Amino acid sequence: MWRRALTISVLIGTPLGSGALVAQANGVYRVQVEGVIEMGLAPYVERVIREASEADASAVIVEIETPGGRIDAAQRIVKAISNSDVPVYALVNQHAWSAGAMIALAADSIYMVPGSSIGAATPVSADGKKGSEKIVSAMRGEFRALAERRGLDPRIAEAMVDESVEVDGIIAAGRLLTLTADESVNLGLATAEVRDLDDVKARLGLADAPVVQTSANWAEQLVRFLSNPVVAPILLSLGTLGIIFEIKSPGFGVAGAVGLMSFAAFFGSHLLIGLAGWEEVILLAAGIVALGFEVFVVPGFGIAGVVAILCIGAAIFLSLIGNIPTWPDFARASSILAGAIMLIGLGVAAIVRFLPRSERLHGVFLTATMDRETGFIAAPTRSDLVGSTGETLTDLRPSGVAMINGERMDVVSEGGFVPQGARIRVVRSEAYRHVVTPV
């Protein structure tokens, strides 16, 4: 409930967004599902269907051109279509593959442009291999349920998911089903072949109904941008580098603010689109607490540091794979984490190499170096003192203080105890160590 309220308040309640619509009673709302289906697309489709219902629209037409995408994102869109008070029709404009076929089957009717195709919905891993039987079985059941709801042959829908399903006269076992527009109409999967959106309207008896063009508002576009697989590793690396730099520098400044804002943008966007939940938030909070304990209570690197890394890493990974992960989701999450780790490594290398030269950070980084062959010389050798005489100001046991050539300095006796007031001579001078012997 809290997530729904947050999503509505941030994504929906923004009349200045580019996707804000003018209510059209008896209008036809057009929704475009293009490109790869990801979680950022679901809030946009849900919002448009809800606004069409509130406006008492005549229909919603979902125009589909997609190779597929995330199963959990498609399920959210399917749920919104299935629960819609307004009739929802699918217009397949070239491709409705994989998750796109699932969305099309959820509609009240399917219309297809000549040359279009639908099907090829078997889950695959990142290397192109078929997914596990568990995932395939779940997808097969999903497609079967959608077909039964529309009164279609469920075997046809199942054959789109699993090549082991055979349908007499249509597809043999061992081949995955993908149907053309003409084949879909002949099998009753699609209602008709159409030229375009206006043709669909005419066939629905809505030729004179105004078309409401929809698009994602600015907030939805921002969330989709922040959750993009290319942007996510940048946010993670900025957050990590900002926190690392803040820990290594006194006070709280720009680096810490940038780090916190980057983490907030990453987890906030994934929270709004439904990838992250309370589990990830709790893991993140536990990781931050463990990190604070490691830095401020027990400096060094121990159990608390390991716990912090595991908790924060788990929170990030779980927020990337979603509730119903497939192998492509695991591969995508792994690639994002790998990209973030690479960027963090480059950032740390840049900090170590370039920031010590910055005048603003003078005193934060040590600039002195030690020579491998000769070692580090803390003070110059006082060879001029060798042979000089002086007087002890304290007892030497064997170290103490003496006055030599009018200069007060620390000395060490070569021959053991020397009483105060005794005459001494310097026999060696080794940086800060001046060795003396009684005269």
C-alpha positions in Angstrom: 0.0 0.0 0.0 2.8 2.4 0.9 4.6 1.8 -2.4 1.4 2.4 -4.4 0.8 5.6 -2.6 4.4 6.7 -3.1 4.3 5.8 -6.8 1.0 7.7 -7.4 2.2 10.8 -5.5 5.5 11.0 -7.4 4.7 9.6 -10.8 1.1 10.3 -11.2 0.3 13.5 -9.3 2.3 15.8 -11.5 0.1 17.8 -13.9 3.2 19.6 -15.3 4.7 16.3 -16.6 5.1 15.8 -20.3 2.7 12.9 -20.1 -0.2 14.8 -18.5 -3.4 14.1 -20.5 -6.5 16.1 -21.3 -9.4 13.9 -20.3 -11.4 12.8 -23.4 -14.8 11.2 -22.7 -15.5 8.5 -25.4 -11.9 8.9 -26.7 -9.5 6.2 -27.7 -6.3 6.2 -25.6 -3.2 5.1 -27.5 -0.4 3.4 -25.5 2.9 2.5 -27.2 4.9 -0.4 -26.0 8.2 -0.1 -27.9 11.7 -1.5 -27.5 12.7 -3.8 -24.7 10.1 -4.2 -22.0 11.6 -3.2 -18.6 10.2 -2.2 -15.2 10.1 1.5 -15.9 7.5 0.9 -18.6 4.9 -0.6 -16.3 4.0 2.5 -14.3 3.4 4.4 -17.6 1.0 1.8 -18.9 -0.8 1.5 -15.6 -1.3 5.2 -15.4 -2.7 5.6 -18.9 -5.2 2.7 -18.3 -6.3 4.2 -15.0 -6.7 7.7 -16.6 -8.7 6.2 -19.5 -11.0 4.5 -17.0 -11.5 7.8 -15.0 -12.2 9.7 -18.3 -14.8 7.1 -19.3 -12.9 6.4 -22.5 -14.3 4.1 -25.2 -11.1 2.0 -25.6 -7.4 1.7 -25.0 -5.3 0.5 -27.9 -1.8 -0.8 -27.0 0.5 -0.6 -30.0 3.2 -3.3 -29.6 6.6 -3.4 -31.3 9.0 -5.3 -29.0 11.4 -8.2 -29.0 10.4 -8.9 -25.4 12.0 -8.1 -22.0 11.4 -8.6 -18.3 8.7 -11.1 -17.3 7.8 -9.3 -14.1 7.4 -6.0 -16.0 5.1 -7.8 -18.5 3.1 -9.3 -15.7 2.4 -5.9 -14.2 1.2 -4.7 -17.6 -0.9 -7.8 -18.1 -2.5 -7.3 -14.7 -3.4 -3.7 -15.5 -4.9 -4.7 -18.8 -6.9 -7.6 -17.2 -8.3 -5.4 -14.5 -9.2 -2.5 -16.8 -12.8 -1.2 -16.8 -12.2 0.1 -20.3 -11.8 -2.4 -23.3 -8.2 -2.9 -24.2 -7.1 -3.9 -27.7 -3.7 -4.9 -28.9 -2.3 -3.7 -32.2 0.8 -5.7 -33.2 2.9 -3.4 -35.4 5.6 -5.8 -36.7 6.7 -7.8 -33.6 5.1 -9.1 -30.4 7.7 -11.6 -29.2 8.3 -13.2 -25.8 6.9 -10.8 -23.1 5.2 -8.8 -25.9 3.2 -11.8 -26.9 2.0 -12.1 -23.2 0.8 -8.5 -23.3 -1.0 -9.0 -26.6 -2.8 -12.2 -25.3 -4.1 -10.2 -22.3 -6.0 -7.8 -24.5 -9.7 -8.2 -25.4 -8.7 -8.6 -29.1 -5.6 -8.6 -31.2 -5.1 -6.8 -34.5 -2.0 -7.3 -36.5 -0.4 -5.3 -39.3 0.4 -7.4 -42.4 3.9 -8.8 -42.1 3.8 -8.9 -38.3 4.5 -11.9 -36.1 3.7 -13.0 -32.6 5.2 -15.8 -30.3 8.8 -17.0 -29.6 8.2 -16.7 -25.9 10.4 -19.3 -24.4 12.6 -17.9 -21.6 16.3 -17.9 -22.4 19.5 -17.4 -20.4 22.1 -14.8 -21.1 24.0 -17.1 -23.4 20.9 -17.9 -25.4 20.1 -21.2 -23.9 16.6 -22.3 -22.8 15.7 -21.4 -19.2 15.2 -23.9 -16.4 12.1 -26.1 -16.4 10.7 -24.1 -13.5 10.7 -20.9 -15.4 9.5 -22.5 -18.6 6.6 -24.2 -16.7 5.6 -20.9 -15.1 5.6 -19.1 -18.4 3.6 -21.9 -20.1 1.0 -21.7 -17.3 0.8 -17.9 -17.8 0.2 -18.2 -21.5 -2.3 -21.0 -21.1 -4.4 -19.0 -18.5 -4.4 -15.9 -20.8 -5.6 -18.1 -23.8 -8.3 -19.8 -21.8 -9.6 -16.4 -20.6 -10.1 -15.4 -24.2 -11.6 -18.7 -25.2 -8.6 -19.7 -27.4 -6.9 -23.0 -27.8 -4.4 -23.1 -24.8 -2.1 -25.5 -26.7 -1.3 -22.8 -29.2 -0.3 -20.4 -26.5 1.8 -23.1 -24.7 3.6 -23.9 -28.0 4.8 -20.3 -28.1 6.7 -21.0 -24.8 7.8 -24.6 -25.0 9.0 -26.4 -28.1 8.0 -29.7 -26.6 4.3 -28.9 -27.0 2.8 -30.3 -30.3 -0.3 -29.0 -31.9 -1.7 -31.2 -34.7 -1.7 -29.5 -38.0 0.0 -26.4 -36.6 3.4 -27.1 -35.1 5.4 -30.3 -34.5 7.3 -31.1 -31.3 10.8 -29.7 -31.2 9.9 -26.4 -32.8 8.9 -23.1 -31.1 5.7 -21.5 -32.4 5.7 -18.1 -34.0 2.7 -17.0 -36.0 2.4 -14.5 -38.8 -0.5 -12.1 -39.0 -2.3 -14.3 -41.6 -1.8 -17.5 -39.5 -2.9 -15.7 -36.3 -6.2 -14.6 -38.0 -6.8 -18.1 -39.5 -6.3 -19.7 -36.0 -8.5 -17.2 -34.3 -5.7 -15.8 -32.2 -6.0 -12.4 -33.9 -9.3 -10.8 -35.0 -8.1 -9.2 -38.2 -5.3 -7.8 -40.3 -5.3 -4.0 -40.3 -3.4 -1.2 -41.9 -3.0 1.1 -39.0 -4.6 2.6 -35.8 -7.4 4.3 -37.8 -8.3 0.9 -39.4 -8.6 -0.6 -35.9 -10.9 2.2 -34.8 -13.1 1.7 -37.8 -13.5 -2.0 -37.1 -14.4 -1.2 -33.5 -17.0 1.3 -34.6 -15.0 4.2 -33.2 -13.9 5.9 -36.4 -15.1 9.3 -35.1 -13.7 8.9 -31.6 -10.8 11.3 -30.8 -7.4 9.7 -30.3 -5.6 10.6 -27.1 -1.8 10.3 -27.7 0.0 9.4 -24.5 3.6 9.4 -23.4 5.6 9.0 -20.2 5.6 12.1 -18.0 8.8 13.7 -16.8 8.8 11.7 -13.5 8.3 8.4 -15.3 11.1 9.3 -17.8 13.4 10.2 -14.9 12.7 6.9 -13.1 13.3 4.9 -16.3 16.5 6.8 -16.9 17.8 6.3 -13.3 17.0 2.5 -13.5 18.5 2.1 -16.9 21.2 -0.6 -16.9 23.7 1.9 -18.3 23.0 4.6 -15.6 22.7 2.3 -12.6 26.4 1.3 -12.4 27.3 5.0 -12.6 25.0 5.8 -9.7 26.5 2.9 -7.6 30.1 4.0 -8.3 29.4 7.6 -7.5 27.7 6.6 -4.3 30.5 4.3 -3.2 33.3 6.7 -4.1 31.5 9.6 -2.4 31.2 7.6 0.8 34.8 6.4 0.7 36.1 9.9 0.1 33.9 11.3 2.9 35.2 8.7 5.4 38.8 9.5 4.5 38.3 13.3 4.9 37.3 15.3 8.0 33.8 16.6 8.4 30.9 16.2 6.0 31.0 17.8 2.6 30.2 17.6 -1.1 31.5 14.1 -1.5 29.3 12.7 1.2 26.2 14.5 -0.2 26.9 13.3 -3.7 27.3 9.7 -2.4 24.1 9.7 -0.5 22.2 11.3 -3.3 23.5 8.7 -5.8 22.4 5.9 -3.6 19.1 7.5 -3.0 18.5 7.9 -6.7 19.4 4.3 -7.4 17.3 2.7 -4.6 14.5 5.3 -5.0 14.0 4.6 -8.7 14.1 0.8 -8.2 11.7 1.2 -5.3 9.2 3.1 -7.3 9.2 0.6 -10.2 8.8 -2.3 -7.9 12.3 -3.9 -8.2 13.2 -3.1 -4.6 11.1 -3.7 -1.5 11.4 -3.6 2.3 13.9 -6.5 2.2 16.4 -4.5 0.2 15.9 -1.4 2.4 16.5 -3.4 5.6 19.6 -5.0 4.1 20.9 -1.6 3.0 20.3 -0.1 6.4 22.0 -3.0 8.1 25.0 -2.5 5.8 25.3 1.2 6.6 25.1 0.5 10.3 27.8 -2.1 10.0 29.9 0.3 7.9 29.6 3.0 10.5 30.5 0.6 13.3 33.6 -0.5 11.3 34.7 3.1 10.6 34.0 4.9 13.9 34.0 2.2 16.6 36.6 -0.4 15.6 38.9 1.2 12.9 40.5 -1.3 10.6 38.9 -4.1 8.7 37.1 -6.9 10.4 33.8 -8.8 10.8 31.8 -5.5 10.7 33.4 -4.6 7.4 32.6 -8.0 5.8 29.0 -7.8 7.0 28.7 -4.3 5.6 30.0 -5.4 2.1 27.7 -8.5 2.1 24.5 -6.6 3.2 25.0 -3.6 0.8 26.0 -5.9 -2.1 23.0 -8.1 -1.5 20.6 -5.1 -1.3 22.0 -3.8 -4.6 21.8 -7.3 -6.4 18.3 -8.1 -5.1 17.0 -4.6 -6.3 18.3 -5.4 -9.8 16.8 -8.8 -10.3 13.2 -8.2 -9.2 10.6 -10.7 -7.8 10.6 -13.2 -10.6 14.2 -13.3 -11.9 15.2 -15.2 -15.0 18.7 -15.9 -16.2 18.8 -12.8 -18.3 17.9 -10.8 -15.1 20.8 -12.4 -13.2 23.1 -11.7 -16.1 21.9 -8.1 -16.3 22.4 -7.6 -12.6 25.8 -9.2 -12.7 26.9 -6.9 -15.6 25.7 -3.8 -13.7 27.6 -4.8 -10.6 30.7 -5.6 -12.7 30.5 -2.2 -14.4 30.1 -0.5 -11.0 33.1 -2.3 -9.6 35.2 -1.3 -12.6 34.1 2.3 -12.3 34.9 2.3 -8.6 38.3 0.8 -9.2 39.1 3.5 -11.8 37.8 6.2 -9.4 39.9 5.0 -6.5 43.0 4.9 -8.8 42.3 8.4 -9.9 41.9 9.6 -6.3 45.2 8.0 -5.3 47.1 9.3 -8.3 45.8 12.8 -8.8 44.2 14.1 -5.6 47.4 14.2 -3.5 48.7 17.0 -5.9 45.6 19.2 -5.2 46.4 22.3 -3.2 42.9 22.1 -1.6 43.7 18.7 -0.1 47.2 19.6 1.1 47.7 17.9 4.4 45.1 15.2 3.8 47.5 13.0 1.6 51.1 12.3 2.5 53.5 13.4 -0.3 56.8 12.2 1.1 58.3 9.0 -0.3 60.9 6.5 0.8 63.7 5.4 -1.4 63.9 1.6 -1.7 67.7 1.5 -1.7 68.7 4.0 0.9 65.7 4.2 3.1 64.0 7.3 4.5 66.2 9.8 6.2 64.3 11.6 9.0 67.1 14.2 9.7 70.5 15.0 8.2 73.7 13.4 9.7 75.6 15.8 11.9 79.2 14.7 11.0 80.4 18.1 12.3 79.7 17.0 15.8 82.1 14.0 15.7 85.0 14.8 18.0 83.3 17.6 19.8 83.2 17.7 23.6 80.6 18.8 26.0 79.0 18.2 29.4 76.1 16.0 30.5 73.1 17.9 31.8 71.5 14.7 33.1 72.6 11.3 34.0 73.0 9.0 31.0 71.3 5.7 31.6 72.5 5.2 28.9 70.5 8.0 27.2 70.0 11.6 28.4 70.7 15.2 27.6 74.0 17.0 27.1 75.3 20.4 26.1 77.7 20.2 23.1 79.1 23.2 21.4 76.5 25.3 23.1 73.6 23.2 21.7 71.3 21.1 23.9 70.7 17.7 22.4 69.7 14.1 23.2 72.6 11.7 23.4 73.3 8.1 24.2 76.3 6.7 26.1 78.5 4.1 24.4 79.9 2.9 27.7 76.9 2.6 30.0 76.1 5.0 32.9 77.6 8.5 32.9 76.8 10.9 35.8 75.5 14.4 35.4 78.2 17.1 34.9 80.7 14.6 33.3 82.8 15.6 30.3 81.9 13.7 27.2 83.1 13.4 23.5 80.9 12.6 20.5 82.2 9.5 18.7 79.3 9.0 16.2 76.4 11.0 14.8 73.5 9.1 13.1 70.7 11.5 12.3 68.9 12.1 15.6 71.2 9.6 17.4 74.4 11.1 18.8 76.7 8.5 20.5 79.1 9.8 23.2 81.8 8.5 25.5 83.3 9.9 28.7 86.5 11.9 28.3 
